[in-house]
């Protein structure tokens, strides 16, 4: 699955200010085939804070180890997270949809500070579109595949 079209919206709930990032999942290439008997059916789970809010794409029934999806997902997170945690990231976990259980196919991450840097959210002209290609990592720590896409900063 490919990433990232990124724009954000700020919400106010009590004392916790929330931000929302829009992530465009496009495609992935050369993922590890974790489904050996039949064709792999991949989907992605996108999050910044896993215990707070996650978004899931639809299952790609036909792409196998090269899933293609042109789907926009929105993920919310606490606005102060980027200031508090330097390692906070937009995470994309890719799974194989199974009948019995979901098998992890890999994951990719982009640091939140890299996603949010540059430009003024109130001025879309000041926010260039940036293409991203991110390495997908297996749970064993080995690289396997790429996650490609773009991000666009701006308010929504």
C-alpha positions in Angstrom: 0.0 0.0 0.0 1.3 3.4 -0.8 1.3 6.6 1.3 0.7 9.5 1.9 -1.6 12.4 1.2 -1.5 14.3 4.4 -3.6 17.1 5.6 -4.6 17.9 9.0 -7.6 19.2 11.0 -7.4 20.4 14.6 -10.2 19.5 17.1 -10.8 20.7 20.6 -12.2 18.4 23.2 -11.9 19.6 26.7 -8.2 20.2 27.4 -7.0 17.6 24.8 -6.5 19.1 21.4 -6.7 16.6 18.6 -5.2 16.6 15.1 -6.4 14.5 12.2 -4.1 13.3 9.4 -5.4 12.2 6.0 -3.3 9.4 4.6 -3.7 8.3 1.0 -2.9 4.6 0.7 -2.1 3.8 -3.0 0.0 0.6 -3.4 2.8 -1.6 -2.2 5.3 -3.7 -4.1 7.1 -6.9 -3.5 5.6 -7.8 -0.1 6.5 -11.1 1.5 3.9 -13.7 0.5 2.6 -14.9 3.9 -0.2 -16.9 2.2 1.4 -19.9 0.5 -1.6 -21.9 -0.7 -3.8 -19.1 -2.1 -3.4 -15.6 -3.3 -2.6 -13.0 -0.6 -5.4 -10.5 0.2 -3.8 -7.5 1.8 -5.1 -4.5 3.8 -3.5 -1.8 5.8 -4.0 -0.4 9.3 -2.9 3.2 9.8 -2.3 4.9 13.1 -0.3 7.3 15.1 -1.4 6.2 18.6 -2.6 2.6 18.3 -4.5 2.6 21.5 -6.3 5.9 20.6 -7.4 5.7 17.0 -6.7 3.5 14.0 -8.1 3.4 10.4 -8.2 0.4 8.1 -8.3 0.1 4.3 -10.4 -2.3 2.4 -9.0 -5.7 1.5 -7.3 -5.9 -1.9 -8.7 -9.1 -3.4 -6.6 -9.2 -6.6 -3.2 -7.6 -6.0 -1.4 -10.4 -4.1 2.1 -9.3 -3.1 1.6 -6.1 -5.0 -1.6 -4.7 -3.6 -3.1 -1.6 -5.1 -5.5 0.6 -3.2 -6.3 4.3 -3.8 -8.0 4.9 -0.5 -7.9 7.9 1.8 -8.0 7.1 5.6 -8.2 9.6 8.4 -6.3 9.1 11.7 -6.6 11.2 14.9 -3.9 11.8 17.4 -3.2 14.2 20.3 -1.7 17.4 19.0 1.0 17.7 21.7 2.3 14.2 20.8 4.7 15.6 18.2 6.2 18.0 20.8 6.4 15.4 23.6 7.6 12.3 21.7 10.4 12.7 19.1 9.9 9.1 17.8 6.1 9.4 17.3 5.3 8.2 13.8 2.5 7.5 11.3 2.5 3.7 11.2 1.2 1.5 8.4 0.8 -2.1 9.3 0.0 -4.4 6.4 -1.8 -7.7 7.0 -3.0 -10.6 5.0 -6.7 -11.2 5.5 -7.3 -14.8 6.5 -10.3 -16.9 7.4 -8.9 -18.0 10.7 -6.5 -15.2 11.6 -4.8 -12.1 10.2 -1.1 -12.6 9.3 1.2 -9.6 9.4 2.9 -9.0 6.1 5.0 -6.0 7.1 5.0 -2.5 8.5 6.3 0.9 7.5 6.6 4.2 9.5 7.3 7.8 8.9 8.2 10.0 11.8 5.5 12.5 12.7 8.0 15.4 12.8 8.8 14.6 9.1 5.1 14.5 8.1 4.2 17.7 9.9 7.3 19.8 9.1 7.3 22.7 6.6 4.6 25.0 5.4 1.7 26.7 7.1 -1.5 24.7 7.5 -3.6 27.8 6.8 -1.9 28.5 3.5 -2.2 25.5 1.1 0.1 27.3 -1.4 2.9 27.1 1.1 2.5 23.3 1.5 4.1 21.4 -1.4 3.1 17.9 -2.4 5.9 15.5 -1.4 6.3 12.0 -2.8 7.3 9.3 -0.4 8.5 5.8 -0.8 9.0 3.9 2.5 10.7 0.6 3.2 8.3 -2.1 4.5 9.9 -4.2 7.2 9.0 -7.8 8.2 8.5 -8.6 11.9 11.8 -10.4 11.8 13.5 -7.1 11.1 14.3 -7.8 7.5 13.3 -5.3 4.7 10.7 -6.8 2.3 8.9 -4.5 -0.1 8.1 -0.8 -0.6 5.2 1.4 0.4 4.8 4.3 -2.1 2.7 7.4 -2.2 2.5 11.1 -1.5 1.5 13.6 1.1 0.0 17.1 0.8 0.0 19.4 3.8 -3.0 21.7 4.2 -6.1 22.2 6.2 -9.3 20.3 5.5 
